């Protein structure tokens, strides 16, 4: 699922790479899609992660689907260290190969977790 990405190119690339893509325009819509659909990963543009009353979108997504991977696209350098709470990975919006690697890792982790259930 893509949330508030600035480029239709990213959606096109993800589809070419074999990913099913749902495009949403708000945090509320993203949470609803995660609640009612089998979503393995959410790619969020950093501008959509503004915290409201100390609660982030990433945390809300994890509350409705604890196994979803949250990947944040940054429009600047990727900081070193651990990502913020409930965010699994941060990647540069300009580095599509880094995003592809992160998605593959997230999908593999989700499939492994399902096999354990």
Biopython code that builds the backbone (N, CA, C, O; Angstrom):
import numpy as np
from Bio.PDB.StructureBuilder import StructureBuilder

atoms = [
    (1, "UNK", "N", (0.842, -1.161, 0.000)),
    (1, "UNK", "CA", (0.000, 0.000, 0.000)),
    (1, "UNK", "C", (0.893, 1.231, 0.000)),
    (1, "UNK", "O", (1.906, 1.270, 0.698)),
    (2, "UNK", "N", (0.522, 2.225, -0.774)),
    (2, "UNK", "CA", (1.254, 3.488, -0.850)),
    (2, "UNK", "C", (0.405, 4.593, -0.230)),
    (2, "UNK", "O", (-0.791, 4.697, -0.507)),
    (3, "UNK", "N", (1.022, 5.403, 0.597)),
    (3, "UNK", "CA", (0.303, 6.517, 1.207)),
    (3, "UNK", "C", (1.015, 7.816, 0.907)),
    (3, "UNK", "O", (2.165, 8.013, 1.298)),
    (4, "UNK", "N", (0.326, 8.699, 0.210)),
    (4, "UNK", "CA", (0.788, 10.058, -0.069)),
    (4, "UNK", "C", (2.164, 10.115, -0.720)),
    (4, "UNK", "O", (2.966, 10.990, -0.395)),
    (5, "UNK", "N", (2.442, 9.209, -1.619)),
    (5, "UNK", "CA", (3.695, 9.322, -2.346)),
    (5, "UNK", "C", (3.535, 10.379, -3.418)),
    (5, "UNK", "O", (2.436, 10.601, -3.925)),
    (6, "UNK", "N", (4.620, 11.021, -3.757)),
    (6, "UNK", "CA", (4.567, 12.126, -4.705)),
    (6, "UNK", "C", (4.706, 11.679, -6.151)),
    (6, "UNK", "O", (4.577, 12.495, -7.063)),
    (7, "UNK", "N", (4.962, 10.427, -6.369)),
    (7, "UNK", "CA", (5.280, 9.990, -7.720)),
    (7, "UNK", "C", (4.439, 8.804, -8.154)),
    (7, "UNK", "O", (4.366, 7.786, -7.465)),
    (8, "UNK", "N", (3.806, 8.953, -9.311)),
    (8, "UNK", "CA", (3.118, 7.822, -9.914)),
    (8, "UNK", "C", (4.126, 6.801, -10.423)),
    (8, "UNK", "O", (3.787, 5.636, -10.631)),
    (9, "UNK", "N", (5.373, 7.242, -10.623)),
    (9, "UNK", "CA", (6.425, 6.341, -11.079)),
    (9, "UNK", "C", (6.661, 5.227, -10.074)),
    (9, "UNK", "O", (6.861, 4.077, -10.465)),
    (10, "UNK", "N", (6.641, 5.545, -8.791)),
    (10, "UNK", "CA", (6.849, 4.523, -7.761)),
    (10, "UNK", "C", (5.760, 3.461, -7.837)),
    (10, "UNK", "O", (6.052, 2.266, -7.775)),
    (11, "UNK", "N", (4.531, 3.879, -7.969)),
    (11, "UNK", "CA", (3.430, 2.918, -8.081)),
    (11, "UNK", "C", (3.640, 2.017, -9.299)),
    (11, "UNK", "O", (3.460, 0.802, -9.213)),
    (12, "UNK", "N", (4.016, 2.604, -10.417)),
    (12, "UNK", "CA", (4.258, 1.844, -11.640)),
    (12, "UNK", "C", (5.400, 0.843, -11.449)),
    (12, "UNK", "O", (5.291, -0.309, -11.869)),
    (13, "UNK", "N", (6.494, 1.279, -10.819)),
    (13, "UNK", "CA", (7.630, 0.386, -10.569)),
    (13, "UNK", "C", (7.233, -0.782, -9.671)),
    (13, "UNK", "O", (7.612, -1.923, -9.934)),
    (14, "UNK", "N", (6.475, -0.505, -8.619)),
    (14, "UNK", "CA", (6.058, -1.574, -7.710)),
    (14, "UNK", "C", (5.204, -2.608, -8.437)),
    (14, "UNK", "O", (5.350, -3.809, -8.213)),
    (15, "UNK", "N", (4.329, -2.147, -9.293)),
    (15, "UNK", "CA", (3.503, -3.073, -10.072)),
    (15, "UNK", "C", (4.377, -3.906, -11.021)),
    (15, "UNK", "O", (4.150, -5.105, -11.184)),
    (16, "UNK", "N", (5.376, -3.265, -11.647)),
    (16, "UNK", "CA", (6.294, -3.987, -12.536)),
    (16, "UNK", "C", (7.084, -5.043, -11.764)),
    (16, "UNK", "O", (7.383, -6.108, -12.304)),
    (17, "UNK", "N", (7.419, -4.761, -10.522)),
    (17, "UNK", "CA", (8.168, -5.698, -9.686)),
    (17, "UNK", "C", (7.281, -6.819, -9.151)),
    (17, "UNK", "O", (7.771, -7.725, -8.477)),
    (18, "UNK", "N", (5.971, -6.764, -9.447)),
    (18, "UNK", "CA", (5.078, -7.844, -9.061)),
    (18, "UNK", "C", (4.290, -7.610, -7.787)),
    (18, "UNK", "O", (3.654, -8.535, -7.279)),
    (19, "UNK", "N", (4.315, -6.399, -7.260)),
    (19, "UNK", "CA", (3.573, -6.109, -6.033)),
    (19, "UNK", "C", (2.173, -5.617, -6.358)),
    (19, "UNK", "O", (1.982, -4.842, -7.295)),
    (20, "UNK", "N", (1.196, -6.069, -5.585)),
    (20, "UNK", "CA", (-0.157, -5.518, -5.661)),
    (20, "UNK", "C", (-0.127, -4.200, -4.898)),
    (20, "UNK", "O", (0.407, -4.140, -3.791)),
    (21, "UNK", "N", (-0.685, -3.159, -5.465)),
    (21, "UNK", "CA", (-0.581, -1.831, -4.869)),
    (21, "UNK", "C", (-1.967, -1.247, -4.640)),
    (21, "UNK", "O", (-2.801, -1.232, -5.545)),
    (22, "UNK", "N", (-2.203, -0.773, -3.438)),
    (22, "UNK", "CA", (-3.395, 0.009, -3.126)),
    (22, "UNK", "C", (-2.898, 1.407, -2.792)),
    (22, "UNK", "O", (-2.004, 1.568, -1.961)),
    (23, "UNK", "N", (-3.460, 2.397, -3.421)),
    (23, "UNK", "CA", (-3.033, 3.772, -3.170)),
    (23, "UNK", "C", (-4.082, 4.456, -2.304)),
    (23, "UNK", "O", (-5.260, 4.489, -2.662)),
    (24, "UNK", "N", (-3.667, 4.995, -1.180)),
    (24, "UNK", "CA", (-4.578, 5.695, -0.279)),
    (24, "UNK", "C", (-4.098, 7.129, -0.098)),
    (24, "UNK", "O", (-2.926, 7.439, -0.316)),
    (25, "UNK", "N", (-5.020, 7.998, 0.303)),
    (25, "UNK", "CA", (-4.686, 9.416, 0.382)),
    (25, "UNK", "C", (-4.721, 9.991, 1.789)),
    (25, "UNK", "O", (-4.407, 11.163, 1.993)),
    (26, "UNK", "N", (-5.101, 9.167, 2.758)),
    (26, "UNK", "CA", (-5.139, 9.674, 4.131)),
    (26, "UNK", "C", (-4.746, 8.569, 5.102)),
    (26, "UNK", "O", (-4.821, 7.383, 4.781)),
    (27, "UNK", "N", (-4.329, 8.976, 6.280)),
    (27, "UNK", "CA", (-3.993, 8.011, 7.313)),
    (27, "UNK", "C", (-5.184, 7.171, 7.720)),
    (27, "UNK", "O", (-5.049, 5.969, 7.952)),
    (28, "UNK", "N", (-6.353, 7.793, 7.807)),
    (28, "UNK", "CA", (-7.561, 7.061, 8.180)),
    (28, "UNK", "C", (-7.879, 5.980, 7.155)),
    (28, "UNK", "O", (-8.252, 4.863, 7.513)),
    (29, "UNK", "N", (-7.729, 6.317, 5.891)),
    (29, "UNK", "CA", (-7.979, 5.343, 4.825)),
    (29, "UNK", "C", (-6.968, 4.206, 4.903)),
    (29, "UNK", "O", (-7.331, 3.045, 4.708)),
    (30, "UNK", "N", (-5.708, 4.520, 5.183)),
    (30, "UNK", "CA", (-4.670, 3.486, 5.304)),
    (30, "UNK", "C", (-5.002, 2.519, 6.437)),
    (30, "UNK", "O", (-4.871, 1.306, 6.274)),
    (31, "UNK", "N", (-5.428, 3.043, 7.575)),
    (31, "UNK", "CA", (-5.783, 2.198, 8.716)),
    (31, "UNK", "C", (-6.963, 1.301, 8.350)),
    (31, "UNK", "O", (-6.966, 0.115, 8.677)),
    (32, "UNK", "N", (-7.958, 1.858, 7.677)),
    (32, "UNK", "CA", (-9.132, 1.064, 7.284)),
    (32, "UNK", "C", (-8.745, -0.040, 6.305)),
    (32, "UNK", "O", (-9.233, -1.164, 6.423)),
    (33, "UNK", "N", (-7.884, 0.258, 5.351)),
    (33, "UNK", "CA", (-7.453, -0.755, 4.390)),
    (33, "UNK", "C", (-6.697, -1.864, 5.114)),
    (33, "UNK", "O", (-6.907, -3.044, 4.831)),
    (34, "UNK", "N", (-5.819, -1.494, 6.047)),
    (34, "UNK", "CA", (-5.078, -2.507, 6.814)),
    (34, "UNK", "C", (-6.001, -3.355, 7.676)),
    (34, "UNK", "O", (-5.770, -4.552, 7.848)),
    (35, "UNK", "N", (-7.018, -2.752, 8.203)),
    (35, "UNK", "CA", (-7.953, -3.465, 9.073)),
    (35, "UNK", "C", (-8.734, -4.525, 8.303)),
    (35, "UNK", "O", (-9.018, -5.596, 8.839)),
    (36, "UNK", "N", (-9.079, -4.240, 7.069)),
    (36, "UNK", "CA", (-9.980, -5.110, 6.317)),
    (36, "UNK", "C", (-9.339, -5.889, 5.171)),
    (36, "UNK", "O", (-10.040, -6.574, 4.426)),
    (37, "UNK", "N", (-8.008, -5.794, 5.018)),
    (37, "UNK", "CA", (-7.333, -6.457, 3.910)),
    (37, "UNK", "C", (-6.000, -7.050, 4.354)),
    (37, "UNK", "O", (-5.396, -6.568, 5.312)),
    (38, "UNK", "N", (-5.540, -8.088, 3.668)),
    (38, "UNK", "CA", (-4.241, -8.689, 4.011)),
    (38, "UNK", "C", (-3.090, -7.862, 3.443)),
    (38, "UNK", "O", (-2.612, -8.139, 2.342)),
    (39, "UNK", "N", (-2.648, -6.862, 4.177)),
    (39, "UNK", "CA", (-1.582, -5.967, 3.750)),
    (39, "UNK", "C", (-0.280, -6.413, 4.411)),
    (39, "UNK", "O", (-0.224, -6.574, 5.630)),
    (40, "UNK", "N", (0.767, -6.613, 3.606)),
    (40, "UNK", "CA", (2.062, -7.031, 4.152)),
    (40, "UNK", "C", (2.978, -5.850, 4.451)),
    (40, "UNK", "O", (3.778, -5.898, 5.385)),
    (41, "UNK", "N", (2.857, -4.778, 3.643)),
    (41, "UNK", "CA", (3.738, -3.628, 3.840)),
    (41, "UNK", "C", (3.020, -2.352, 3.434)),
    (41, "UNK", "O", (2.185, -2.343, 2.530)),
    (42, "UNK", "N", (3.366, -1.278, 4.124)),
    (42, "UNK", "CA", (2.845, 0.043, 3.812)),
    (42, "UNK", "C", (4.039, 0.948, 3.562)),
    (42, "UNK", "O", (4.954, 1.022, 4.382)),
    (43, "UNK", "N", (4.028, 1.636, 2.428)),
    (43, "UNK", "CA", (5.072, 2.594, 2.098)),
    (43, "UNK", "C", (4.463, 3.979, 2.293)),
    (43, "UNK", "O", (3.483, 4.336, 1.638)),
    (44, "UNK", "N", (5.050, 4.745, 3.194)),
    (44, "UNK", "CA", (4.489, 6.041, 3.566)),
    (44, "UNK", "C", (5.486, 7.149, 3.250)),
    (44, "UNK", "O", (6.656, 7.073, 3.623)),
    (45, "UNK", "N", (5.009, 8.168, 2.564)),
    (45, "UNK", "CA", (5.822, 9.362, 2.362)),
    (45, "UNK", "C", (5.991, 10.035, 3.722)),
    (45, "UNK", "O", (5.041, 10.101, 4.501)),
    (46, "UNK", "N", (7.170, 10.526, 4.006)),
    (46, "UNK", "CA", (7.452, 11.088, 5.335)),
    (46, "UNK", "C", (6.481, 12.184, 5.733)),
    (46, "UNK", "O", (6.236, 12.375, 6.924)),
    (47, "UNK", "N", (5.925, 12.901, 4.786)),
    (47, "UNK", "CA", (5.001, 13.989, 5.125)),
    (47, "UNK", "C", (3.709, 13.474, 5.762)),
    (47, "UNK", "O", (2.986, 14.245, 6.395)),
    (48, "UNK", "N", (3.410, 12.181, 5.604)),
    (48, "UNK", "CA", (2.188, 11.607, 6.176)),
    (48, "UNK", "C", (2.390, 11.121, 7.600)),
    (48, "UNK", "O", (1.441, 10.640, 8.219)),
    (49, "UNK", "N", (3.593, 11.232, 8.136)),
    (49, "UNK", "CA", (3.866, 10.691, 9.468)),
    (49, "UNK", "C", (3.833, 11.713, 10.590)),
    (49, "UNK", "O", (4.366, 11.460, 11.670)),
    (50, "UNK", "N", (3.226, 12.844, 10.357)),
    (50, "UNK", "CA", (3.144, 13.840, 11.421)),
    (50, "UNK", "C", (2.359, 13.271, 12.595)),
    (50, "UNK", "O", (1.295, 12.678, 12.414)),
    (51, "UNK", "N", (2.879, 13.453, 13.774)),
    (51, "UNK", "CA", (2.192, 12.926, 14.955)),
    (51, "UNK", "C", (1.051, 13.840, 15.377)),
    (51, "UNK", "O", (1.163, 15.065, 15.327)),
    (52, "UNK", "N", (-0.026, 13.235, 15.784)),
    (52, "UNK", "CA", (-1.191, 13.956, 16.282)),
    (52, "UNK", "C", (-1.440, 13.455, 17.691)),
    (52, "UNK", "O", (-1.692, 12.269, 17.901)),
    (53, "UNK", "N", (-1.371, 14.347, 18.644)),
    (53, "UNK", "CA", (-1.597, 14.010, 20.042)),
    (53, "UNK", "C", (-0.749, 12.815, 20.483)),
    (53, "UNK", "O", (-1.249, 11.894, 21.129)),
    (54, "UNK", "N", (0.530, 12.842, 20.131)),
    (54, "UNK", "CA", (1.505, 11.822, 20.536)),
    (54, "UNK", "C", (1.183, 10.441, 19.968)),
    (54, "UNK", "O", (1.609, 9.433, 20.532)),
    (55, "UNK", "N", (0.448, 10.379, 18.876)),
    (55, "UNK", "CA", (0.106, 9.094, 18.272)),
    (55, "UNK", "C", (0.445, 9.167, 16.800)),
    (55, "UNK", "O", (-0.015, 10.069, 16.101)),
    (56, "UNK", "N", (1.234, 8.242, 16.327)),
    (56, "UNK", "CA", (1.641, 8.315, 14.930)),
    (56, "UNK", "C", (0.840, 7.361, 14.060)),
    (56, "UNK", "O", (0.233, 6.408, 14.548)),
    (57, "UNK", "N", (0.851, 7.631, 12.785)),
    (57, "UNK", "CA", (0.186, 6.769, 11.825)),
    (57, "UNK", "C", (0.788, 5.366, 11.857)),
    (57, "UNK", "O", (0.061, 4.374, 11.808)),
    (58, "UNK", "N", (2.102, 5.286, 11.938)),
    (58, "UNK", "CA", (2.760, 3.970, 11.984)),
    (58, "UNK", "C", (2.250, 3.155, 13.171)),
    (58, "UNK", "O", (1.985, 1.961, 13.033)),
    (59, "UNK", "N", (2.113, 3.779, 14.316)),
    (59, "UNK", "CA", (1.606, 3.072, 15.500)),
    (59, "UNK", "C", (0.161, 2.630, 15.286)),
    (59, "UNK", "O", (-0.218, 1.535, 15.703)),
    (60, "UNK", "N", (-0.644, 3.464, 14.647)),
    (60, "UNK", "CA", (-2.040, 3.107, 14.380)),
    (60, "UNK", "C", (-2.123, 1.910, 13.446)),
    (60, "UNK", "O", (-2.945, 1.017, 13.652)),
    (61, "UNK", "N", (-1.278, 1.885, 12.420)),
    (61, "UNK", "CA", (-1.264, 0.749, 11.499)),
    (61, "UNK", "C", (-0.896, -0.536, 12.224)),
    (61, "UNK", "O", (-1.502, -1.581, 11.986)),
    (62, "UNK", "N", (0.096, -0.466, 13.110)),
    (62, "UNK", "CA", (0.526, -1.647, 13.863)),
    (62, "UNK", "C", (-0.557, -2.114, 14.844)),
    (62, "UNK", "O", (-0.645, -3.302, 15.154)),
    (63, "UNK", "N", (-1.374, -1.181, 15.328)),
    (63, "UNK", "CA", (-2.448, -1.575, 16.248)),
    (63, "UNK", "C", (-3.505, -2.428, 15.549)),
    (63, "UNK", "O", (-4.037, -3.364, 16.146)),
    (64, "UNK", "N", (-3.812, -2.114, 14.291)),
    (64, "UNK", "CA", (-4.849, -2.877, 13.592)),
    (64, "UNK", "C", (-4.286, -4.103, 12.878)),
    (64, "UNK", "O", (-5.025, -5.051, 12.612)),
    (65, "UNK", "N", (-2.993, -4.099, 12.566)),
    (65, "UNK", "CA", (-2.357, -5.244, 11.908)),
    (65, "UNK", "C", (-0.903, -5.284, 12.371)),
    (65, "UNK", "O", (-0.025, -4.669, 11.767)),
    (66, "UNK", "N", (-0.672, -6.016, 13.449)),
    (66, "UNK", "CA", (0.655, -6.013, 14.088)),
    (66, "UNK", "C", (1.761, -6.544, 13.197)),
    (66, "UNK", "O", (2.930, -6.218, 13.407)),
    (67, "UNK", "N", (1.415, -7.363, 12.195)),
    (67, "UNK", "CA", (2.438, -7.942, 11.334)),
    (67, "UNK", "C", (2.743, -7.109, 10.087)),
    (67, "UNK", "O", (3.582, -7.508, 9.279)),
    (68, "UNK", "N", (2.085, -5.966, 9.914)),
    (68, "UNK", "CA", (2.350, -5.133, 8.745)),
    (68, "UNK", "C", (3.716, -4.452, 8.905)),
    (68, "UNK", "O", (4.081, -4.021, 9.999)),
    (69, "UNK", "N", (4.450, -4.365, 7.817)),
    (69, "UNK", "CA", (5.725, -3.651, 7.819)),
    (69, "UNK", "C", (5.480, -2.223, 7.357)),
    (69, "UNK", "O", (4.780, -1.988, 6.371)),
    (70, "UNK", "N", (6.060, -1.280, 8.075)),
    (70, "UNK", "CA", (5.906, 0.135, 7.743)),
    (70, "UNK", "C", (7.250, 0.650, 7.245)),
    (70, "UNK", "O", (8.245, 0.638, 7.970)),
    (71, "UNK", "N", (7.259, 1.103, 5.991)),
    (71, "UNK", "CA", (8.456, 1.652, 5.361)),
    (71, "UNK", "C", (8.195, 3.124, 5.090)),
    (71, "UNK", "O", (7.174, 3.477, 4.499)),
    (72, "UNK", "N", (9.107, 3.981, 5.516)),
    (72, "UNK", "CA", (8.949, 5.414, 5.333)),
    (72, "UNK", "C", (9.921, 5.901, 4.261)),
    (72, "UNK", "O", (11.118, 5.619, 4.314)),
    (73, "UNK", "N", (9.383, 6.638, 3.285)),
    (73, "UNK", "CA", (10.196, 7.252, 2.239)),
    (73, "UNK", "C", (10.634, 8.632, 2.712)),
    (73, "UNK", "O", (9.798, 9.486, 3.009)),
    (74, "UNK", "N", (11.925, 8.847, 2.782)),
    (74, "UNK", "CA", (12.473, 10.125, 3.220)),
    (74, "UNK", "C", (12.932, 10.943, 2.021)),
    (74, "UNK", "O", (13.413, 10.388, 1.033)),
    (75, "UNK", "N", (12.785, 12.244, 2.106)),
    (75, "UNK", "CA", (13.197, 13.143, 1.028)),
    (75, "UNK", "C", (14.498, 13.850, 1.368)),
    (75, "UNK", "O", (14.756, 14.961, 0.903)),
    (76, "UNK", "N", (15.287, 13.216, 2.159)),
    (76, "UNK", "CA", (16.595, 13.724, 2.539)),
    (76, "UNK", "C", (17.441, 12.538, 2.938)),
    (76, "UNK", "O", (17.093, 11.399, 2.629)),
    (77, "UNK", "N", (18.537, 12.782, 3.612)),
    (77, "UNK", "CA", (19.385, 11.663, 4.017)),
    (77, "UNK", "C", (18.676, 10.762, 5.037)),
    (77, "UNK", "O", (17.893, 11.226, 5.867)),
    (78, "UNK", "N", (18.974, 9.470, 4.948)),
    (78, "UNK", "CA", (18.418, 8.503, 5.888)),
    (78, "UNK", "C", (19.282, 8.526, 7.144)),
    (78, "UNK", "O", (20.482, 8.261, 7.071)),
    (79, "UNK", "N", (18.687, 8.842, 8.297)),
    (79, "UNK", "CA", (19.480, 8.900, 9.523)),
    (79, "UNK", "C", (19.994, 7.528, 9.941)),
    (79, "UNK", "O", (19.348, 6.511, 9.691)),
    (80, "UNK", "N", (21.130, 7.510, 10.562)),
    (80, "UNK", "CA", (21.691, 6.256, 11.079)),
    (80, "UNK", "C", (20.960, 5.901, 12.367)),
    (80, "UNK", "O", (20.348, 6.757, 13.007)),
    (81, "UNK", "N", (21.032, 4.628, 12.736)),
    (81, "UNK", "CA", (20.402, 4.183, 13.973)),
    (81, "UNK", "C", (19.035, 3.581, 13.730)),
    (81, "UNK", "O", (18.635, 3.316, 12.597)),
    (82, "UNK", "N", (18.340, 3.376, 14.815)),
    (82, "UNK", "CA", (17.030, 2.736, 14.771)),
    (82, "UNK", "C", (15.966, 3.706, 14.248)),
    (82, "UNK", "O", (16.014, 4.901, 14.539)),
    (83, "UNK", "N", (15.004, 3.183, 13.472)),
    (83, "UNK", "CA", (13.896, 4.037, 13.024)),
    (83, "UNK", "C", (12.965, 4.359, 14.191)),
    (83, "UNK", "O", (13.059, 3.736, 15.249)),
    (84, "UNK", "N", (12.075, 5.322, 14.008)),
    (84, "UNK", "CA", (11.118, 5.659, 15.070)),
    (84, "UNK", "C", (10.234, 4.470, 15.428)),
    (84, "UNK", "O", (10.142, 3.497, 14.679)),
    (85, "UNK", "N", (9.593, 4.567, 16.571)),
    (85, "UNK", "CA", (8.709, 3.501, 17.045)),
    (85, "UNK", "C", (7.663, 3.166, 15.993)),
    (85, "UNK", "O", (7.050, 4.059, 15.409)),
    (86, "UNK", "N", (7.462, 1.874, 15.757)),
    (86, "UNK", "CA", (6.477, 1.302, 14.832)),
    (86, "UNK", "C", (6.887, 1.395, 13.365)),
    (86, "UNK", "O", (6.173, 0.889, 12.500)),
    (87, "UNK", "N", (8.018, 2.030, 13.066)),
    (87, "UNK", "CA", (8.530, 2.089, 11.693)),
    (87, "UNK", "C", (9.573, 0.992, 11.548)),
    (87, "UNK", "O", (10.504, 0.910, 12.350)),
    (88, "UNK", "N", (9.424, 0.149, 10.530)),
    (88, "UNK", "CA", (10.359, -0.959, 10.332)),
    (88, "UNK", "C", (11.596, -0.556, 9.551)),
    (88, "UNK", "O", (12.679, -1.097, 9.773)),
    (89, "UNK", "N", (11.437, 0.390, 8.640)),
    (89, "UNK", "CA", (12.544, 0.733, 7.765)),
    (89, "UNK", "C", (12.341, 2.139, 7.211)),
    (89, "UNK", "O", (11.213, 2.549, 6.937)),
    (90, "UNK", "N", (13.431, 2.869, 7.049)),
    (90, "UNK", "CA", (13.396, 4.176, 6.399)),
    (90, "UNK", "C", (14.328, 4.111, 5.198)),
    (90, "UNK", "O", (15.467, 3.658, 5.309)),
    (91, "UNK", "N", (13.839, 4.568, 4.049)),
    (91, "UNK", "CA", (14.638, 4.552, 2.824)),
    (91, "UNK", "C", (14.529, 5.897, 2.121)),
    (91, "UNK", "O", (13.573, 6.647, 2.318)),
    (92, "UNK", "N", (15.522, 6.181, 1.304)),
    (92, "UNK", "CA", (15.523, 7.405, 0.524)),
    (92, "UNK", "C", (14.521, 7.284, -0.620)),
    (92, "UNK", "O", (14.483, 6.268, -1.314)),
    (93, "UNK", "N", (13.724, 8.307, -0.809)),
    (93, "UNK", "CA", (12.740, 8.306, -1.890)),
    (93, "UNK", "C", (13.410, 8.247, -3.254)),
    (93, "UNK", "O", (12.779, 7.857, -4.236)),
    (94, "UNK", "N", (14.672, 8.628, -3.327)),
    (94, "UNK", "CA", (15.379, 8.633, -4.612)),
    (94, "UNK", "C", (16.113, 7.313, -4.893)),
    (94, "UNK", "O", (16.724, 7.162, -5.951)),
    (95, "UNK", "N", (16.056, 6.360, -3.958)),
    (95, "UNK", "CA", (16.796, 5.104, -4.117)),
    (95, "UNK", "C", (15.810, 3.938, -4.247)),
    (95, "UNK", "O", (15.454, 3.303, -3.254)),
    (96, "UNK", "N", (15.379, 3.667, -5.470)),
    (96, "UNK", "CA", (14.378, 2.622, -5.672)),
    (96, "UNK", "C", (14.917, 1.229, -5.356)),
    (96, "UNK", "O", (14.156, 0.359, -4.932)),
    (97, "UNK", "N", (16.201, 1.006, -5.552)),
    (97, "UNK", "CA", (16.772, -0.314, -5.228)),
    (97, "UNK", "C", (16.735, -0.568, -3.724)),
    (97, "UNK", "O", (16.480, -1.691, -3.289)),
    (98, "UNK", "N", (16.985, 0.461, -2.938)),
    (98, "UNK", "CA", (16.908, 0.332, -1.479)),
    (98, "UNK", "C", (15.471, 0.014, -1.059)),
    (98, "UNK", "O", (15.248, -0.796, -0.159)),
    (99, "UNK", "N", (14.510, 0.649, -1.707)),
    (99, "UNK", "CA", (13.105, 0.368, -1.407)),
    (99, "UNK", "C", (12.761, -1.068, -1.779)),
    (99, "UNK", "O", (12.083, -1.756, -1.016)),
    (100, "UNK", "N", (13.214, -1.525, -2.927)),
    (100, "UNK", "CA", (12.944, -2.896, -3.355)),
    (100, "UNK", "C", (13.521, -3.902, -2.365)),
    (100, "UNK", "O", (12.858, -4.880, -2.019)),
    (101, "UNK", "N", (14.747, -3.670, -1.907)),
    (101, "UNK", "CA", (15.354, -4.568, -0.913)),
    (101, "UNK", "C", (14.550, -4.576, 0.379)),
    (101, "UNK", "O", (14.332, -5.633, 0.970)),
    (102, "UNK", "N", (14.109, -3.402, 0.819)),
    (102, "UNK", "CA", (13.318, -3.311, 2.050)),
    (102, "UNK", "C", (11.993, -4.050, 1.897)),
    (102, "UNK", "O", (11.571, -4.762, 2.808)),
    (103, "UNK", "N", (11.341, -3.889, 0.760)),
    (103, "UNK", "CA", (10.068, -4.584, 0.531)),
    (103, "UNK", "C", (10.255, -6.095, 0.509)),
    (103, "UNK", "O", (9.470, -6.828, 1.113)),
    (104, "UNK", "N", (11.283, -6.561, -0.179)),
    (104, "UNK", "CA", (11.537, -8.005, -0.223)),
    (104, "UNK", "C", (11.752, -8.557, 1.181)),
    (104, "UNK", "O", (11.215, -9.608, 1.532)),
    (105, "UNK", "N", (12.534, -7.849, 1.974)),
    (105, "UNK", "CA", (12.803, -8.279, 3.345)),
    (105, "UNK", "C", (11.510, -8.317, 4.163)),
    (105, "UNK", "O", (11.278, -9.262, 4.917)),
    (106, "UNK", "N", (10.679, -7.302, 4.015)),
    (106, "UNK", "CA", (9.420, -7.237, 4.762)),
    (106, "UNK", "C", (8.474, -8.361, 4.360)),
    (106, "UNK", "O", (7.852, -8.987, 5.218)),
    (107, "UNK", "N", (8.363, -8.618, 3.064)),
    (107, "UNK", "CA", (7.462, -9.663, 2.584)),
    (107, "UNK", "C", (7.952, -11.028, 3.039)),
    (107, "UNK", "O", (7.152, -11.869, 3.449)),
    (108, "UNK", "N", (9.255, -11.256, 2.971)),
    (108, "UNK", "CA", (9.810, -12.530, 3.441)),
    (108, "UNK", "C", (9.536, -12.724, 4.923)),
    (108, "UNK", "O", (9.172, -13.820, 5.352)),
    (109, "UNK", "N", (9.709, -11.666, 5.707)),
    (109, "UNK", "CA", (9.460, -11.746, 7.146)),
    (109, "UNK", "C", (7.988, -12.045, 7.422)),
    (109, "UNK", "O", (7.670, -12.841, 8.306)),
    (110, "UNK", "N", (7.093, -11.412, 6.671)),
    (110, "UNK", "CA", (5.654, -11.638, 6.854)),
    (110, "UNK", "C", (5.284, -13.076, 6.505)),
    (110, "UNK", "O", (4.491, -13.699, 7.211)),
    (111, "UNK", "N", (5.849, -13.606, 5.426)),
    (111, "UNK", "CA", (5.552, -14.983, 5.041)),
    (111, "UNK", "C", (6.088, -15.971, 6.085)),
    (111, "UNK", "O", (5.424, -16.958, 6.399)),
    (112, "UNK", "N", (7.273, -15.712, 6.616)),
    (112, "UNK", "CA", (7.833, -16.576, 7.643)),
    (112, "UNK", "C", (6.969, -16.550, 8.902)),
    (112, "UNK", "O", (6.758, -17.586, 9.532)),
    (113, "UNK", "N", (6.473, -15.382, 9.267)),
    (113, "UNK", "CA", (5.627, -15.265, 10.450)),
    (113, "UNK", "C", (4.309, -16.023, 10.259)),
    (113, "UNK", "O", (3.800, -16.630, 11.202)),
    (114, "UNK", "N", (3.760, -15.988, 9.049)),
    (114, "UNK", "CA", (2.500, -16.698, 8.775)),
    (114, "UNK", "C", (2.704, -18.205, 8.867)),
    (114, "UNK", "O", (1.802, -18.927, 9.292)),
    (115, "UNK", "N", (3.883, -18.685, 8.473)),
    (115, "UNK", "CA", (4.155, -20.118, 8.541)),
    (115, "UNK", "C", (4.252, -20.591, 9.993)),
    (115, "UNK", "O", (3.977, -21.755, 10.284)),
    (116, "UNK", "N", (4.637, -19.703, 10.894)),
    (116, "UNK", "CA", (4.739, -20.049, 12.311)),
    (116, "UNK", "C", (3.379, -20.117, 12.980)),
    (116, "UNK", "O", (3.211, -20.781, 14.003)),
    (117, "UNK", "N", (2.398, -19.419, 12.391)),
    (117, "UNK", "CA", (1.042, -19.416, 13.000)),
    (117, "UNK", "C", (0.332, -20.717, 12.841)),
    (117, "UNK", "O", (-0.803, -20.861, 13.297)),
]
sb = StructureBuilder()
sb.init_structure("model")
sb.init_model(0)
sb.init_chain("A")
sb.init_seg("    ")
for serial, (resi, resn, name, xyz) in enumerate(atoms, 1):
    if name == "N":
        sb.init_residue(resn, " ", resi, " ")
    sb.init_atom(name, np.array(xyz, "f"), 0.0, 1.0, " ", f" {name:<3s}", serial, name[0])
structure = sb.get_structure()
